[in-house]
Every structure is written in structure tokens, then in C-alpha cells.
């Protein structure tokens, strides 16, 4: 068994879409980034890459490469999963936390969980998603950004 840890944060701004876990969230602000800025999937990808000792998403999908401009993080997650499988591993379980003051994410978590489980090729019960706030403290609490953390365990296939 191996374990990987991932973290990501992006700034919120008007005129951007808010996509988390591959799900479009209804909110007046969206995340700014080179791809779709899905902080949850970015943290998950970094955790997976870390578990197989393959660096981070910045080294695989550089933000100065135009081919990744606006790309869906679900597509990039598929590529990372291909690397996990090629390395001879499969996902055992995933635990995540999304840190956001707004919007309320609980209604969206089941759909996120289903999409992520499908892409990781695991049962829904092997994926755990949580959402929390920072009690209005810091840049997240002031509504300036959203962060996510992920930890994944993988086993040899």
C-alpha cells in the first residue's frame, strides 16, 4: 500500500465558472485558473501522483502549456488514473475536504462523489468528500478563494 497527499487553492472571481469535483456549482463567483480550476480534482490528482512517486500536476500539465487552457480536470484525472494503473496500482480509498466559506456544498457532494468514484474506477463507498468553512477567517473566510485537500491510498493490483 502507498499513500499520497494533495492540496490546491484557487482565487474566486466574477465571470468565472465554479466547478468542483467535476460538477458545475451555481454561484456568483468562479475559480480562476489555467484549466477549469477545479481545486478538488487538482488535489486528488496531486495525491494520486504523489502515491506513485510521479511528481505533481504542474510537472504533468504545466500552466504555460496552451493545450491545457480551460481543459476539464475530469479529463486530466483520467490521464493520472492511467498512470496509476500503468504503475500497477489501484485506488483503495480517497478522503477529501473542500474548504470554502460559500457556497454551501452539501447538495452537490453526492454528484461529485459519483463522478469521482467513476473516474477512479472504485465503488462510491471508497470515496469520502467533506466540506467545511474557515469561520470567516483568512482569504477563504473572506470569500476570496477555495482550497481542497486529499489523501489517497493505493494498493498493488
C-alpha positions as CSV (number, residue, x, y, z in Angstrom):
1,X,0.0,0.0,0.0
2,X,1.1,3.6,-0.7
3,X,-0.4,6.9,0.3
4,X,-0.4,10.3,-1.4
5,X,-1.4,13.8,-0.2
6,X,-2.7,16.6,-2.3
7,X,-3.6,20.3,-1.8
8,X,-4.8,23.0,-4.1
9,X,-6.1,26.6,-3.8
10,X,-7.5,29.0,-6.4
11,X,-8.8,32.5,-6.2
12,X,-12.5,33.3,-6.7
13,X,-13.6,36.0,-9.2
14,X,-16.6,37.2,-11.1
15,X,-17.1,36.0,-14.6
16,X,-15.7,32.5,-14.0
17,X,-17.4,29.1,-13.6
18,X,-17.3,27.3,-10.3
19,X,-16.6,23.7,-10.9
20,X,-15.8,21.3,-8.1
21,X,-15.4,17.6,-8.4
22,X,-16.4,17.9,-12.0
23,X,-19.7,19.4,-11.1
24,X,-20.8,22.9,-12.0
25,X,-21.9,24.8,-8.9
26,X,-24.4,27.6,-9.0
27,X,-22.6,30.6,-7.5
28,X,-22.0,34.3,-8.4
29,X,-18.2,33.7,-8.4
30,X,-16.0,31.1,-10.0
31,X,-12.4,29.8,-9.7
32,X,-9.6,31.4,-11.7
33,X,-7.0,29.1,-13.2
34,X,-5.4,27.8,-16.4
35,X,-7.6,24.8,-16.7
36,X,-11.1,24.7,-15.2
37,X,-9.5,25.4,-11.8
38,X,-11.3,22.5,-10.1
39,X,-9.4,22.6,-6.8
40,X,-10.9,19.4,-5.6
41,X,-9.8,17.4,-8.6
42,X,-6.4,19.1,-8.6
43,X,-5.8,18.0,-5.0
44,X,-6.9,14.5,-5.9
45,X,-4.6,14.3,-8.9
46,X,-1.7,15.5,-6.8
47,X,-2.5,12.9,-4.2
48,X,-2.5,10.1,-6.8
49,X,0.7,11.3,-8.4
50,X,2.3,11.5,-5.0
51,X,1.3,8.0,-4.1
52,X,3.0,6.6,-7.2
53,X,6.0,8.9,-6.8
54,X,5.3,10.8,-10.1
55,X,5.7,14.4,-9.1
56,X,2.7,16.8,-9.2
57,X,0.2,18.1,-11.7
58,X,2.3,21.1,-12.5
59,X,5.0,18.9,-13.9
60,X,2.5,16.8,-15.9
61,X,0.1,19.6,-17.0
62,X,2.1,22.9,-17.0
63,X,0.0,26.1,-16.7
64,X,2.0,27.7,-19.5
65,X,1.0,24.9,-22.0
66,X,-1.9,26.2,-24.2
67,X,-3.2,22.6,-24.7
68,X,-4.4,22.7,-21.0
69,X,-6.2,26.1,-21.2
70,X,-9.7,25.6,-20.0
71,X,-9.5,21.8,-20.1
72,X,-11.8,19.7,-17.9
73,X,-10.0,18.4,-14.8
74,X,-12.0,15.2,-15.2
75,X,-10.1,14.5,-18.5
76,X,-6.8,15.2,-16.7
77,X,-7.9,12.9,-13.8
78,X,-8.4,10.1,-16.4
79,X,-4.8,10.6,-17.6
80,X,-3.5,10.5,-14.0
81,X,-5.5,7.3,-13.4
82,X,-3.9,5.8,-16.5
83,X,-0.5,6.5,-14.8
84,X,-1.7,4.9,-11.6
85,X,-2.9,1.8,-13.4
86,X,0.3,1.6,-15.6
87,X,2.3,1.7,-12.4
88,X,0.5,-1.4,-11.3
89,X,-1.8,0.1,-8.6
90,X,-5.5,0.7,-8.0
91,X,-7.2,3.1,-5.6
92,X,-8.1,1.7,-2.2
93,X,-9.8,4.8,-0.8
94,X,-9.9,8.6,-1.1
95,X,-10.7,11.1,1.6
96,X,-11.0,14.8,0.8
97,X,-12.0,18.1,2.3
98,X,-13.1,21.2,0.4
99,X,-12.5,24.5,2.3
100,X,-15.0,27.2,1.2
101,X,-17.0,29.9,3.0
102,X,-19.6,30.0,0.3
103,X,-21.5,28.5,-1.4
104,X,-23.0,25.6,0.6
105,X,-21.6,22.5,-1.0
106,X,-23.6,19.7,0.8
107,X,-26.3,19.5,-2.0
108,X,-23.5,18.9,-4.6
109,X,-21.4,16.3,-2.7
110,X,-23.3,13.1,-3.9
111,X,-22.9,14.0,-7.6
112,X,-19.2,14.9,-7.1
113,X,-18.7,11.6,-5.2
114,X,-20.3,9.6,-8.1
115,X,-18.2,11.3,-10.7
116,X,-15.0,10.9,-8.8
117,X,-15.7,7.2,-8.0
118,X,-16.4,6.5,-11.7
119,X,-13.1,8.2,-12.8
120,X,-11.1,6.4,-10.1
121,X,-12.7,3.1,-11.0
122,X,-13.9,2.4,-7.5
123,X,-17.1,2.0,-5.6
124,X,-18.8,5.2,-4.3
125,X,-18.2,4.0,-0.7
126,X,-14.4,4.2,-1.3
127,X,-14.7,8.0,-1.9
128,X,-15.3,10.4,1.0
129,X,-15.9,14.1,0.5
130,X,-16.3,16.7,3.2
131,X,-16.8,20.4,3.0
132,X,-16.0,23.0,5.7
133,X,-15.6,26.7,6.2
134,X,-12.9,28.7,8.0
135,X,-15.5,30.5,10.2
136,X,-14.9,33.7,8.1
137,X,-11.1,33.7,8.9
138,X,-8.5,34.3,6.3
139,X,-8.8,34.7,2.5
140,X,-11.1,31.7,2.3
141,X,-13.3,33.0,5.0
142,X,-13.5,36.4,3.3
143,X,-14.7,34.7,0.1
144,X,-11.6,35.3,-1.9
145,X,-10.8,31.6,-2.7
146,X,-11.4,27.9,-2.2
147,X,-9.0,25.2,-1.2
148,X,-9.1,21.4,-1.1
149,X,-7.0,18.7,0.5
150,X,-7.0,15.0,-0.5
151,X,-5.4,11.8,0.8
152,X,-5.5,8.6,-1.2
153,X,-4.3,5.1,-0.5
154,X,-3.5,2.8,-3.4
155,X,-2.7,-0.9,-3.5
156,X,-0.9,-3.2,-5.9
157,X,-3.2,-4.7,-8.5
